[in-house]
Amino acid sequence: MAVNLKGRDLISLQDYSEEEIWQILKTAEYLKMLQKSGGKWRPLEGKTLGMLFTKPSTRTRVSFEVAIYQLGGYGLFLTGNELQLRRGEAIADTARVLSRYLDGLMIRTYDHDEVIDLAHYADIPIINGLTDLVHPTQVLADFFTLYEKKGHLRGLKLAYIGDGNNVTHSLMFGAAKVGIDLSVATPEGYEPNEEVVKVARRDAEESGASIELFHDPWEAVRGADAVYTDVWASMGQEEEHAERVKVFQPYQVNEELMAAAKGNALFLHCLPAHRGEEVTDEVIDGDQSVVFDEAENRLHVHKAILALLL
């Protein structure tokens, strides 16, 4: 592949073509192979990545910090409380200043418009580490894991069970680009964003994929090559947790629901998992689970993103 992504932002997978997504996945494959064989590649020697967090993080922070280090660069951890943004400095000014110091900025925050504004005013690549709308870097790791285990993506059926949240949205955008058939099952009132569905289905028409929405989880997982779930209450929804547990209980991924998928179906979860809620111990710790391979692959995919964009 000869796709040049230098200087690009990564805000949403909807902005990337199938070829560009595969450029990231194949680069991640090479970097993982290189690390496992004891090799090193340090293309970002002397470069600095800012990592701005207004949301708590385990995997995103650690994987990006290790990723930039392994590529020869330096990761600078920043929190919203430490920057002048909390004291009213305009995002435009912050973006312009950080562009003079950094070679790239990864941000994990609530409001998607903050990422859009940073990208508009910054002269460096802006990488979306998560917003309330989308979670593109997670889904790239999910697709890399599926590719590793299944050998291909086009034509796979992926069933997502649970809340129509940011992970769901990125799965829809990404699946539509790479030709994965995606079935999403949510309770009534918790469906994905209508505009996201519309755009993803438009892209799916071009790739030959399908984006289907259900309220019945059993119907969604029928014939699936992989089953995916996420927490029922995302960050910022803690006050809704008790009510959501009642509503989402029929959407728990357990051994019975997994049995409705293909016999060799994989189980995925972006973590952290609330065991006993959206997934049982038997599933997440079972032979079909690739959850911890998926978590490891965040590192390799993040290295690929940084190597290609910075």
Secondary structure, 3 states (H helix, E strand, C coil): CCCCCCCCCECCHHHCCHHHHHHHHHHHHHHHHHHHCCCCCCCCCCCEEEEEECCCCCHHHHHHHHHHHHCCCEEEEEEHHHCHHHHCCCHHHHHHHHHHHCCEEEEECCCHHHHHHHHHHCCCCEEEEECCCCCHHHHHHHHHHHHHHHCCCCCCEEEEECCCCHHHHHHHHHHHHHCCEEEEECCCCCCCCHHHHHHHHHHHHHHCCCEEEECCHHHHHCCCCEEEECCCCCCCCHHHHHHHHHHHHHHCECHHHHCCCCCCCEEEECCCCCECCCECHHHHCCCCECHHHHHHHHHHHHHHHHHHHC
